[in-house]
C-alpha cells in the first residue's frame, strides 16, 4: 500500500494571515491544501491519504474534503506541538490504515502544492529500490555557514556543487520510519526539523530524488505570490500554447 502522509498542523504566523491558517488560504478560489492533496488523490499508485491537521480546524478541513470530492483521505488526525510530532501522529494514522500491510509512506507538507505526478512516481520507485526517497533541488547560489544567528562572521562556505536543498515528499517504508520516530521519542528527542534529519540521526542511508525547482513551501507572503504567478503561467500555457 502507498500512503501519503500530509501534515498541516501549523498556524502560519509568518504568513501574517489574520483569519485562516496558511494551508487554508485561497488561491484562484481553491485552498492551498486542496491543491496539495489533489496531486495524491489523482495519482494512480496512491492508495490512501492521511492528514495531520491543527485540531480546531479539523472540522473545516473535513468540509473541504467533502466539497472537493476527495475520496482517498482515510483519516484526519490532530497534529502535534511541532512538525516532528505532527508527522508522528500522521504516521500512526497511516499504520492503522495499512493494517499490517507492507507500505510506503510519502511524507509531505500541506503547504507544498507545486509537486507533480512524476515526482510522486519517482519517490515510490526510489523507496522500492533503495529504501528511501528525499526530494531535493540543486543549490543555485553560494551558501554561507555561521555559528549562530547573531554571528556576523562566516564560519564556512560549502561547495555548492556538493550541496542540495531538501524538500518534500520524503518517503520511506512505513515500518522503518515509524520505528525510527518511536526510538527518538523514547530518548525524549522532539526537535528534528524533518524526516530526513531524523533518519540521518538513526544512521539510515538515504537517497535523493530530483524535484522541480518550483516545489516551494508556501510560508511567507512572497511564497504565496510566487505560487500565484506559477499557476498563472501554467494556465497561460494551456490557453496560449506557450509550451510549444
C-alpha positions as a Python dict, from the first residue, in 0.01 Angstrom:
ca = {
    (1, 'X'): (0, 0, 0),
    (2, 'X'): (119, 354, -82),
    (3, 'X'): (3, 619, 164),
    (4, 'X'): (50, 996, 150),
    (5, 'X'): (100, 1145, 497),
    (6, 'X'): (23, 1515, 472),
    (7, 'X'): (90, 1732, 774),
    (8, 'X'): (-93, 2061, 810),
    (9, 'X'): (-60, 2131, 1178),
    (10, 'X'): (83, 2484, 1164),
    (11, 'X'): (-96, 2815, 1201),
    (12, 'X'): (132, 3012, 969),
    (13, 'X'): (249, 3305, 1184),
    (14, 'X'): (497, 3414, 913),
    (15, 'X'): (214, 3447, 660),
    (16, 'X'): (54, 3731, 863),
    (17, 'X'): (-291, 3588, 791),
    (18, 'X'): (-545, 3712, 1045),
    (19, 'X'): (-829, 3476, 953),
    (20, 'X'): (-702, 3141, 830),
    (21, 'X'): (-401, 2914, 882),
    (22, 'X'): (-178, 2931, 574),
    (23, 'X'): (-284, 2588, 443),
    (24, 'X'): (-643, 2711, 406),
    (25, 'X'): (-567, 3036, 225),
    (26, 'X'): (-741, 3050, -111),
    (27, 'X'): (-558, 3068, -443),
    (28, 'X'): (-776, 3117, -751),
    (29, 'X'): (-1077, 3009, -545),
    (30, 'X'): (-920, 2688, -407),
    (31, 'X'): (-743, 2637, -71),
    (32, 'X'): (-370, 2567, -87),
    (33, 'X'): (-407, 2234, 94),
    (34, 'X'): (-658, 2111, -164),
    (35, 'X'): (-407, 2178, -444),
    (36, 'X'): (-161, 1965, -244),
    (37, 'X'): (-399, 1679, -168),
    (38, 'X'): (-528, 1660, -525),
    (39, 'X'): (-185, 1554, -653),
    (40, 'X'): (-204, 1242, -438),
    (41, 'X'): (-576, 1194, -499),
    (42, 'X'): (-521, 1186, -875),
    (43, 'X'): (-211, 963, -877),
    (44, 'X'): (-299, 609, -978),
    (45, 'X'): (-48, 447, -740),
    (46, 'X'): (-153, 629, -423),
    (47, 'X'): (-396, 414, -227),
    (48, 'X'): (-471, 635, 72),
    (49, 'X'): (-412, 977, 224),
    (50, 'X'): (-395, 1067, 592),
    (51, 'X'): (-370, 1421, 720),
    (52, 'X'): (-245, 1563, 1049),
    (53, 'X'): (-426, 1894, 1096),
    (54, 'X'): (-431, 2166, 1360),
    (55, 'X'): (-702, 2047, 1598),
    (56, 'X'): (-953, 2330, 1585),
    (57, 'X'): (-956, 2323, 1204),
    (58, 'X'): (-1025, 1952, 1153),
    (59, 'X'): (-1397, 2005, 1101),
    (60, 'X'): (-1325, 2279, 848),
    (61, 'X'): (-1082, 2053, 662),
    (62, 'X'): (-1334, 1768, 655),
    (63, 'X'): (-1578, 2009, 492),
    (64, 'X'): (-1324, 2094, 222),
    (65, 'X'): (-1252, 1726, 158),
    (66, 'X'): (-1623, 1669, 100),
    (67, 'X'): (-1665, 1984, -108),
    (68, 'X'): (-1381, 1894, -345),
    (69, 'X'): (-1483, 1527, -365),
    (70, 'X'): (-1157, 1390, -224),
    (71, 'X'): (-1206, 1013, -189),
    (72, 'X'): (-865, 879, -82),
    (73, 'X'): (-846, 1058, 254),
    (74, 'X'): (-895, 781, 510),
    (75, 'X'): (-808, 963, 832),
    (76, 'X'): (-772, 1320, 955),
    (77, 'X'): (-598, 1338, 1293),
    (78, 'X'): (-485, 1618, 1518),
    (79, 'X'): (-132, 1746, 1465),
    (80, 'X'): (129, 1768, 1738),
    (81, 'X'): (305, 2057, 1906),
    (82, 'X'): (564, 2076, 1628),
    (83, 'X'): (642, 1931, 1286),
    (84, 'X'): (804, 1612, 1415),
    (85, 'X'): (510, 1528, 1639),
    (86, 'X'): (258, 1612, 1366),
    (87, 'X'): (436, 1374, 1131),
    (88, 'X'): (438, 1106, 1400),
    (89, 'X'): (63, 1142, 1452),
    (90, 'X'): (15, 1111, 1077),
    (91, 'X'): (236, 800, 1065),
    (92, 'X'): (36, 639, 1344),
    (93, 'X'): (-280, 704, 1140),
    (94, 'X'): (-111, 554, 833),
    (95, 'X'): (-19, 248, 1038),
    (96, 'X'): (-386, 199, 1121),
    (97, 'X'): (-486, 239, 757),
    (98, 'X'): (-217, -6, 640),
    (99, 'X'): (-346, -264, 891),
    (100, 'X'): (-27, -470, 879),
    (101, 'X'): (31, -444, 503),
    (102, 'X'): (386, -358, 393),
    (103, 'X'): (353, 6, 290),
    (104, 'X'): (536, 308, 157),
    (105, 'X'): (464, 648, 309),
    (106, 'X'): (523, 977, 131),
    (107, 'X'): (556, 1247, 396),
    (108, 'X'): (458, 1585, 260),
    (109, 'X'): (387, 1942, 369),
    (110, 'X'): (29, 2056, 327),
    (111, 'X'): (163, 2390, 207),
    (112, 'X'): (387, 2249, -65),
    (113, 'X'): (135, 2229, -353),
    (114, 'X'): (361, 2263, -659),
    (115, 'X'): (458, 1898, -696),
    (116, 'X'): (369, 1672, -989),
    (117, 'X'): (285, 1316, -1090),
    (118, 'X'): (641, 1229, -1193),
    (119, 'X'): (783, 1334, -857),
    (120, 'X'): (539, 1109, -671),
    (121, 'X'): (621, 818, -903),
    (122, 'X'): (996, 873, -862),
    (123, 'X'): (959, 874, -483),
    (124, 'X'): (777, 542, -492),
    (125, 'X'): (1035, 385, -722),
    (126, 'X'): (1328, 505, -510),
    (127, 'X'): (1180, 358, -192),
    (128, 'X'): (1124, 25, -366),
    (129, 'X'): (1481, 24, -496),
    (130, 'X'): (1677, 200, -220),
    (131, 'X'): (1452, 215, 87),
    (132, 'X'): (1412, 592, 87),
    (133, 'X'): (1350, 898, -128),
    (134, 'X'): (1446, 1251, -26),
    (135, 'X'): (1320, 1507, -274),
    (136, 'X'): (1581, 1775, -335),
    (137, 'X'): (1689, 2051, -570),
    (138, 'X'): (2035, 2189, -653),
    (139, 'X'): (2164, 2492, -468),
    (140, 'X'): (2184, 2779, -717),
    (141, 'X'): (2364, 3033, -500),
    (142, 'X'): (2656, 3035, -256),
    (143, 'X'): (2569, 2909, 92),
    (144, 'X'): (2733, 3082, 392),
    (145, 'X'): (2765, 2896, 722),
    (146, 'X'): (2772, 3087, 1053),
    (147, 'X'): (2792, 2960, 1410),
    (148, 'X'): (2462, 3116, 1517),
    (149, 'X'): (2203, 3371, 1408),
    (150, 'X'): (2377, 3655, 1591),
    (151, 'X'): (2721, 3581, 1448),
    (152, 'X'): (2805, 3806, 1153),
    (153, 'X'): (3126, 3616, 1076),
    (154, 'X'): (3136, 3349, 808),
    (155, 'X'): (3236, 3012, 953),
    (156, 'X'): (3237, 2802, 637),
    (157, 'X'): (3144, 2816, 268),
    (158, 'X'): (3048, 2469, 144),
    (159, 'X'): (3095, 2379, -219),
    (160, 'X'): (2753, 2442, -368),
    (161, 'X'): (2807, 2171, -628),
    (162, 'X'): (2801, 1919, -344),
    (163, 'X'): (2507, 2087, -170),
    (164, 'X'): (2135, 2039, -224),
    (165, 'X'): (1815, 2170, -65),
    (166, 'X'): (1591, 1909, 94),
    (167, 'X'): (1224, 1938, 0),
    (168, 'X'): (927, 1702, 2),
    (169, 'X'): (792, 1441, -30),
    (170, 'X'): (1033, 1248, 190),
    (171, 'X'): (942, 883, 153),
    (172, 'X'): (1019, 560, 338),
    (173, 'X'): (889, 217, 425),
    (174, 'X'): (626, 282, 690),
    (175, 'X'): (757, 28, 940),
    (176, 'X'): (1109, 174, 925),
    (177, 'X'): (1018, 541, 963),
    (178, 'X'): (767, 485, 1242),
    (179, 'X'): (1017, 266, 1430),
    (180, 'X'): (1271, 550, 1400),
    (181, 'X'): (1018, 801, 1532),
    (182, 'X'): (938, 582, 1831),
    (183, 'X'): (1307, 537, 1903),
    (184, 'X'): (1381, 910, 1918),
    (185, 'X'): (1067, 974, 2122),
    (186, 'X'): (1188, 716, 2374),
    (187, 'X'): (1502, 934, 2401),
    (188, 'X'): (1286, 1247, 2454),
    (189, 'X'): (1408, 1397, 2126),
    (190, 'X'): (1137, 1606, 1964),
    (191, 'X'): (1327, 1875, 1774),
    (192, 'X'): (1401, 1712, 1439),
    (193, 'X'): (1314, 1955, 1163),
    (194, 'X'): (1214, 1686, 912),
    (195, 'X'): (1215, 1311, 850),
    (196, 'X'): (1547, 1329, 664),
    (197, 'X'): (1720, 1474, 971),
    (198, 'X'): (1561, 1215, 1198),
    (199, 'X'): (1663, 923, 978),
    (200, 'X'): (2018, 1058, 949),
    (201, 'X'): (2038, 1064, 1328),
    (202, 'X'): (1931, 699, 1325),
    (203, 'X'): (2216, 616, 1088),
    (204, 'X'): (1994, 527, 793),
    (205, 'X'): (2112, 557, 435),
    (206, 'X'): (1907, 797, 228),
    (207, 'X'): (1881, 851, -145),
    (208, 'X'): (1798, 1164, -342),
    (209, 'X'): (1518, 1220, -590),
    (210, 'X'): (1527, 1529, -810),
    (211, 'X'): (1229, 1758, -766),
    (212, 'X'): (1102, 2057, -963),
    (213, 'X'): (1252, 2392, -864),
    (214, 'X'): (903, 2536, -818),
    (215, 'X'): (831, 2286, -539),
    (216, 'X'): (842, 2559, -275),
    (217, 'X'): (682, 2570, 68),
    (218, 'X'): (418, 2842, 100),
    (219, 'X'): (533, 3002, 425),
    (220, 'X'): (551, 3379, 365),
    (221, 'X'): (353, 3630, 159),
    (222, 'X'): (633, 3621, -102),
    (223, 'X'): (581, 3245, -140),
    (224, 'X'): (209, 3300, -184),
    (225, 'X'): (262, 3547, -467),
    (226, 'X'): (521, 3317, -628),
    (227, 'X'): (272, 3031, -628),
    (228, 'X'): (8, 3253, -785),
    (229, 'X'): (249, 3359, -1060),
    (230, 'X'): (344, 2997, -1131),
    (231, 'X'): (-21, 2889, -1151),
    (232, 'X'): (-96, 3182, -1382),
    (233, 'X'): (194, 3078, -1604),
    (234, 'X'): (65, 2720, -1624),
    (235, 'X'): (-281, 2849, -1709),
    (236, 'X'): (-138, 3068, -1983),
    (237, 'X'): (40, 2765, -2131),
    (238, 'X'): (-297, 2593, -2165),
    (239, 'X'): (-466, 2896, -2320),
    (240, 'X'): (-191, 3024, -2549),
    (241, 'X'): (6, 2708, -2613),
    (242, 'X'): (328, 2857, -2478),
    (243, 'X'): (470, 2512, -2416),
    (244, 'X'): (528, 2492, -2791),
}
